Amino acid sequence: MESKETNTKTLESTNSVARPKKVTFRSIGRFLWENKSFTIGLLIVLFMLSLGIFADYIVPHDAYNGNPREKLLSPFWMKDSNPKYVLGTDYIGRDTFSRICYGLQVSIIIGFGSVAVSLTIALVIGIISGLSHPSLLDSILMRLTDVQMAFPFIVLAIIILSVVEPTIGSVILVLGLCSWAVRSRVIRSSVMIQKESDYVAAGIALGASKFRIAWKYILRNLLPSLVAAIPLDVANAIVLESLLSYMQIGLKPPIISLGSIMGDGRNYMASHWWMTAIPGFVILFFVLGLNLMGDTLQKKMTDVSVKG
Amino acid sequence: MNTTITATQNDDVLLEVKNLRTYFKLPRNKLVKAVDDISFTLHKGKVLGIIGESGSGKSVTSRSILRIVEEPGYIAGGEILFKGVDCLKLSEKAMNALRGKEISLIFQDPTTSFNPYMTMGQHLEEAYRVHKAASKDTIRKRSLDVLKMVGINDGENVLPKYPCEFSAGFRQRIFIAMAMIFNPDLLIADEPTTSLGITIQAEIIEALNDVKRASGTSIIIITHDFGVVSQFSDDIFVMYAGHCVEFSPKRDLLLSPMHPYTVGLIRSVPLLEARKTRRLKSIPGFPPDMTALPDGCPFAERCEYAKDVCFKERPELLDVGNGRFCACHYPLKQYRTSDETVLEV
């Protein structure tokens, strides 16, 4: 024991290699400045989110009942416009701006809701089949995924929505059930890589249970890539939902969706193109913003996990 | 094989491996006998060095003891008596209770053996989370203690940091500390210095030595480097192609190796301060194809002393006296390593 005292050199942890930066307002500011596309995306998304979330407080007019005497008005920059209706009115005189706000609200709920559903399914299937990899269970789950991927989305959506009443809840389920397959493949492969890693072996050698390995070791290391995937998946879900509503197989009136606002303008496209174009541009910018965020996140998050 | 390396003082025995066989099933009905009929005994507080080339079954042996051999590998037979209890007969749950608590494993590459998203404090805490609940203060105190044991005196600064903030050598120290959290009776170090620089290697061996002195833990150290085993192991176990070729107290093995393979290994150690200039002798040829081992001695093809019988009959591990065992038809009784070959014995 005495010799131990003399032997032990004082080791200081000053030989550290890299220090992750502390999160401060300054560092957030620098991140936003250095990743301008992320910042632009964030601003667009925040703007859209606030329009949707606070729709009840900001809509100037009744979005559900219009005034037929003020129908088919143009937006403010055209000559046939009424200053009361900033973005004009539709064919029965409902304010387009108010309807877009409510449409955004629905899109946000459906976008995030369906991603929550699809990511949950993808996580469960991906982790189970990744962990049980060379096994019958893994083969069954992956063939199931194959079937899902081979099935055209629209056909599946039409089938399901012709059986169940298209409400917000059922549309969330339909979108969730239609988009987990690719994610579960990605998660499975990532789980299979991690399963071979030394820190998982270290956990097993420590006596950690299988559940603990899955939860504490593997899921934890999946989180960065999942976080990066969320904006991209939400954007995808919003587009698909609008598509369903535009084709009138999605949400039915009186629920307003960006897609159904576009659908309402379909018959007037030649004379009143803005009725379709304005909600279209809203979708375009919302999705663009989400994608700008998602791209930067994906780049940053994969950097982190590669460096380990 | 009838001969097993039996213990002389039975109550002193910590681990006894008897006729362990670990096989890997490959496609097309190929079978790799990664560990074939291995027996050894480890006494309390002693250090056993397992040495051999890459692919000789060293790591598989260590993983078999913990029963964490990965698919498609499986333990085909034998006994692993840890404190008199056969580990191979324990349930998975009972085995989990041993892992990390009574038997710890140290990995080869400290750059990949840490979870990048957990702080060092969380890593040290993990053993408590798995095995028994304890108050935050107890865990913290114990963590600082084990860090001191491996020579890290400013543990408070280490705990909140992430693995990426430390150098490889420093991480390996912390890993040893992690393995020592519950003062395990057996510490298995699977090539703990292989991925480190030469000066750091010495430091890590020193840290292991400190740990051993402070806690009285028995250690199995697996390596392909004679420098590592010669420094602090008591017995040396030489493996070749999944077989034990020689088992002997360290001093005897280094001074008068009996198996031609051991001689070859010792000769291939480079020495910077050799008195006579001496060409480095490597063992000719390559390790055998593990899917098709010859009937005779697996080393026969590369052995300069091989005779006809070596190619036909597999030699058994025989007691040659003085606690030494050798699996060779013609063990070298007279061979003495020259002075400069012997490392610090």
Interface residues (C-beta under 8 A of the other chain):
Chain A: M1 S3 K4 N7 T8 K9 T10 L11 E12 S13 N15 S16 V17 A18 R19 P20 P134 S197 D198 Y199 A201 A202 G203 I204 A205 L206 G207 A208 S209 R212 Y217 R220 N221 L223 V304 S305 K307 G308
Chain B: L66 I68 E71 P72 M95 N96 A97 L98 R99 G100 K101 S104 L105 F107 Q108 D109 T111 T112 S113 F114 N115 P116 Y117 M118 E126 A127 R129 V130 H131 K148 G151 I152 N153 D154 N157 V158 K161 Y162 P163 C164 E165 F166 S167 F170 R173 F175 E206 D210 R213 A214
